[in-house]
Amino acid sequence: MKRTPLISGNWKMNLNHFEAIQVVQKLHYLVPKEVFDDVEVSIHPPFTDIRSVQTLIESEELDFSLGAQHCHFEDSGAFTGEVSPAFLAKLNTKYVICGHSERREVFGETDEMVNAKVQAILKHGMTPIMCCGETLDEREADETESKVLGQIEAGLAGVTNEQIASLVIAYEPIWAIGTGKTATSDDAQSVCAAIRSKIRDMADDATADAVRIQYGGSVKGGNAAELMGQPDIDGALVGGASLDPDEFARVIQFGS
């Protein structure tokens, strides 16, 4: 099955809304228009930038999808500082990252919370990018597959086959995020293939063949082609490199 690669730029807590507009405009200028025939690109700015980026994308008809980095699983309530998936949907947000290792490790999100977010994002017509990944200690203890596949099973509990086929899974080894270390293309492919096999066991062949699996973890222009050339890697979740339009443009073109 032909799966359209998805290259997602996760800006994390960087760039104010003025800077966001400049970065998006420059990025669109740098990427040849024909590249977008073969690859999808999502931009995930901080919450305070989303409306500005949405307006820019829609008014100038840019070839980007709007994304968010996180949301709560409730539509409304006494959750000071949180953002409702219903609010994001009203901004025409297409993709929402959930279960990122920083949310799990720094803010204590559990597999159950990630599952609730997956279902909330789907409920509002958006697409989850559900993250999974292991720590260096888990990797060295040969526990990568048990950790990652456990996160997949828990995160997708109660999600229909049709919904699973439509979402995105991002394999991000925690030891490779922001460290400059990157899993080899063979290692990344091995884990992404195991994820697809797990989906096959949980759902069916059609679902496993349809779901897109990204790799994330110090992805740059220099390693993007080799990573995305692997059969089970359908794009990249890019952190630091997505803040540099020149570097991110190189990653996007390798994904096409």
N, C-alpha and C positions, 0 to 999 in steps of 0.2 A: 504494500500500500504506500502511495506517495503521501508523505506527511510534510506540510509546509513548515520549514524551520521558524522558530520564534526566538528572536534576539531581544532580551529584556534588559533595560538599563535601570538598575536599582540605585538611586542617588543617595539613599540613606538620609542622614541628617546633614545635608549639604545643599547649598545654593538657595538664595532667597528668590522671590518671584521675579525680580528684575533680571537677575543672573540666569534664571531658568529660561526666560524668553530668548535671551541672547544665545544660550547653548542650543536650544531646539532649532532656532533659525539657522545657526551655523551648521549644525548637523545635517539638516535637510539640504542645505546647499552642497555639502561635501559628498553626499551619497547619490550616485547616478540614479535617475528615475527608474531605469529599467531593472535595477536591482530589486525593486519592490514587487516585481512580477513573480519572484521566486522566494522571497523571504518576508516575514512579518516582523515589525519592530514595535515594541511597547516601551513607553517611557513612564517611570515610576517616581515622580517627584515627591517631596514632602507635602503634607496636607495643605500647608499655606500657599503652595504653588499651584495646586491642581486646577483651580478655576482659571488662572492666567494661562496655563498650558492648554487647557481645554479650549478656551477662546481662540488662542493662536492656531491650534490644529484645525478647528472648524472654520474659522474665518479665512485662513489661507489655504485650506484644503490640503494640508500636509499628510504625507503617507505614513503617519504614525498612529498607533493605538494608545489610548490613555490608560495608565495603570495607577494603582495605589500600592502602598507598601504593607498595609495592615488594616484591619477593621475589628470592631467588636462583633460578637455573635448575636447581640440583641438589637432590635430595631430602634429602641429608645429606652430611656430610664435614667436612674441616678448613677451614672457611670462617668464621673468627672474626668475630663481629659480624653475620653474615648471618642471614636467616630463610628457612626452607624453605617452599615452597608446600604441602607436605604438612602442615606445622604449621598454616598458615592455613586449610586445608580442614577440619581437625579443629575449628576454631572457628566453623564454618558461615559463613566468609567467602564472599561471593558475587562481589564484584568486586575485581580487583587492578590498580592503575595500573602501567603499565610504559612505559619510554622517555620519561618526563617530561624536559623540557629540562634541569631541574636535575640529574637523574641523568646525562644525557648530557654537559652542559657542566661540571659541578662534579666528577663522579665518573668521567668518562671512559667511560661506557657506549657501546658501538658498536652499529651496526645488527644485527650478528651476535648480540650479547648480548641485544638486545631480542627478536630472533626466537626465541632459545632460551627466553627467559622467557615469551613468548606461548605457545609449545608446552608448557612446563611447567605454566603456569596452566590451560590447557585440559585437560591430562592429568589434573589433579586435580579436574576438574569445576567449575572456577570460570571466570569471564568476564574476559578481559583488557580493560582500557581502554588501548589503545595510542596513545600521544601522538606527534604529529609537529608540525613547525613550523620557521620560518625566522628567521634573525637579521635585524637592521635592515640590515646591510651586504648580505646576500643579497637582501633585499626591494628595496633601492635599486638593486641591480644587475640587477633583473628576473629573479631566479633563484628566486622563490618556488615556482613549480610544479615546477621540476626538483628542488629540494631536497625538497619535501614528498612528491612522488610517488615519488621515489627511496627515501625512508624507508618508504613504504607497500609498495613492491615488496619491499624487503629484509626488512622486519619480518614480512611474511606469507608468506615463502618456505616452501614445504612444508606450508602450512596448507590444509586441504580447503575446498571451497566451502561445505559445511554449517557448518564451524567459523567461517569468515569471516562468514557470515550471522548468526551468534549473538553475535559480539563487538561491541565498541564502539571507534570511532576518535575521538580527540580532537584537533582542530586547535587548536594553541596557538601563535600567533606569538610567538616568544621576546621580541621587542621590546615586547610588550604585557603580559607577565607581571609583575605587581607594580609597574608603572610608572605606572599610572593612564591609560595610553594604551590605546585599544581600536580594533580594526579596525572600519571602518564596516560596517554590516549588509550592504551590497552587496559589499564586499571579502571579508568572511567567507563569504558565500554563494557567491561565485565560487570560492574555494578548496575549500570543502566539496563543491560541485558537481563540481569537477575530481577530487576524491578518489573520489566515487561513480562517475564516469566511468572512473577507473582500475580500480576494483573490477569494473566491467562488462567491461572489457577482460581483466582477469586471470581472471575467473570467468564469470559469466553475468548475465542481467538479473535473475533472481530473487534472486540473492545481493546484487547492488548495491541492489536495492529494499528488501532486508530489513535490511542493516547500518545501525546507528545511528551518526551522526556528531555529536559534540558540538563546541561552540566554547568555548574557554577563553582568558582574558586580560583581567583587570580587569572581569569581569562583575559587575554590581551591579543592584539593583532598578530603577535609572533607565534602564538600557539593555537589560535582559533581554527585555522584550516585543518590541522591534524585532528583536533578534538571533534570537530563537526563533520569530519569525513567518516566517522565511525557509524556503523549501521543502526545502532540504537540510540544515538544522540541526535536530537532534533532541535538543536539551538543551544543558547547559552543564557544564563542569568548572570549579568555582568555588574560588578560593583564599582570599584574605584576607576576602572578604565572608562566607564560610561560618563564620567564627569568631564572627560577630555574629548571634545567632538572629533578631533583628528584621529585619536586612537579608537574611539567607539565606531567611527565610520569604517575603519579597517576591519574591525570585528564583524560588522554587518555585512560587508562585501564578501568576507570569507564564508558567511552563512548562506549565501545565495547560490 
